[in-house]
Amino acid sequence: MPLNLAILIFDDVEVLDFCGPFEVFSVANRDTEPAEFRIYTVANAETVVARGGLVVRRHHSLEHCPAPDVLLIPGGAGVRPLLHDPVVTAWIARQATVAQITTSVCTGALLLGKLGLLDGLEATTHHRCIHELEEIAPRAKVSQGRRYIDTGKVITSAGISAGIEMSLHLVGRLLGAAVADEVAARMEYCWNPD
């Protein structure tokens, strides 16, 4: 049975923050039979306008979303309003208790930090937002200069393109290094898991 992989999307989400991981996991499905991931987007609104004006239609609403095994929270300018949105933050908090693994890309870590999900853990975010994460999550050990940090149940990644590496790492963790290497090769992505 495939793992449910939910990707939250919202207005002003950074395109590569969610599309990069979406591509990694969908390419991984090409190399597995049956497919290992059921990937879907979740949003409060039926359509969202991502950074740069890309219009994206969600798969599921917050209210009618399958329970995720893996939860992915991307970043972007749209994160800041969500920090004060009780509906979205409550949804993230609920899903994080159900998910086996919760991940963030870029400033998505701010949402995890606001909810206390990074307390006692090492975490990272976009290099320009390190101090903001330190303020929002004072109980986390915030690290700069790491592309991603895997603490077991929570994985955070640095800015934008680092979400691809975090996703490749997660594919390797769940399906094995050979599958992650094949996904990177198919994507022609320069992948150095060390």
N, C-alpha and C positions, 0 to 999 in steps of 0.2 A: 504494500500500500504506500503511495507516495506521501512525502511529508508536505503538509500545508505550509506554504511560505507566503506570509502576508506582507505587502509593502504599502505603508501609509503614503498617500499623496495628498497634496494641498496646494492652494494658490501660492505662487512664488517658490515652489519646490525647485531645487537645483536639478536640471534635467539629468546630468550624468550621475548624480547621487542615487537616483532610482533606476534609470535605464541601464547603467553599467552593471549593477548587480542583477537586474532582470535578465540581461543578455548572458551573463555568466551562468546563471542557473538554468536558463532555457537551453543553452549550448550543452550543458551537462546532461540534460534530458536526451539529447541526440545520441549520447554515448552510453546510455543505459537502457536496458529493456527488462521490465517496463520502466517508464519514466520515474525518476526518483523524487521529483518535486512537482507539486501542484502550485504554480505561482499565480498570485492574483493581487491586484491593487485594491486598496480600501480608501474611501474618502467620504467626508461629510456631504459634499456636493456631488451631483452626478457627473459634472465635468469640472476640471480644475485648469487654471491657466498657469503653466510652469514658467520659470525664468525664460526670458526671451520671447514669450508669447505662445509657446507650444501649448495647444489645447489637448487635454487628455481626458478620456472617458474612463471612469472607474469600473472595476468588475463588481464590487460589493459596497454597500453602505456600511457605516459603523454598526448599525443596528442588526444587519442581516449578513454578517461576515462569518464564514466558517472559522472555528477555533484554530489558531495558528500553532504549528510546531516550532516554526521560526518566524520571528517578528523583526521586520527591518524598518527602521525609522531614518529616513534621509534628512538632509539639511537644506539650507537655502534661506533667503530673506524671510520666507513665510513662517519660519520657526518662531520668530519673536512674538507675533500675535498669538500663536498657539500656546505659548507659555502661560497665557492668561485666559485660555479657552477651557472652561471646566468640562465640557462635553468630550473634547478630544483628549485632554489629559486623563480623564477618568477611563476612557476607552483604552489608552495606552497602558495605564496601570493594571486594568483587568486582564488585558491580553498578555502582559508580561508575567502574570502569575500562572497563566495557562501554558505559555510557550516553553519549550525545552531550552531555547536559545533566543535571546533578545540582542539585536545588533543595531548599531547606528553608523551613519556615514556623516562626516563633517559636523555641522552644527546640530544634527539630530541628537547628539550627545547632550545638548543643553536640556532637551525634554527629559531624557533619562535622568540627568542630574537633578532637575527640578523635582522629580518624583521620588528622589532618594534611591533610585535603582543603581547608582554608582557608589553609594556609601561603602567605605572600606575597600574599594576596588581601585586598581590602576586603570586609568582611562585616558583617551586622547580625543582631539577634535582638530578642526582647521587651525593651522598655526597662528592665524590672526585672531582667533577666538579663545586661545588658551586661558588668558586671564578671566574672560567672561565665564568659562566653565569652572575655573577655580572659585569664583564668587558664588555661582549658582550651586555648586557641589563641593562645599568646603570639607566634607568628610572623605572625598575621593582623593587619590594620589594622581594628579594630572601630569601627564608626561608629554613633552614636545619632542618632535623629531622621530617619532615612531609612526610607521604607515598604518599599523593596526595593533591592537592589544586584545588578546584572548584571555579572559579570566575564567573560562568555563561556561557559565550560564550567560555571561554578557561579553559581547565583543564590540569594541568601538574602533572607528577608523578615523584617520586624519581627513583632510579636505578632498572633496570631489572625486578625483581619479583613484584615490586610495580605497574607495569602496569596491573597485574591481579587484584589487589585491586581497582585501578582506574577504570578498566573496569566493575568490579562488582558494584562499586558505580554508574557508568553511567547507567548500566542496572536498578539498583534500582531507579534512578532518572527518567528514561524514562518509565519503565514498572512496577515499584512498588517494595517495599522492599521484598515482598513475592517471587517474581520471582528471585530477586538477591539471596535471601537465598537458594532457590531451586537450582539455578545454582551452588552456592558454595558447597552445599551438594552433588550434582551429581559429581562435580569435586574433592570431598573430600579435599576441600581447607578450611583451618581454617580461617573463615571470621568473623571479628569483625568490623561492620560498624561504631562503635563509635570511 
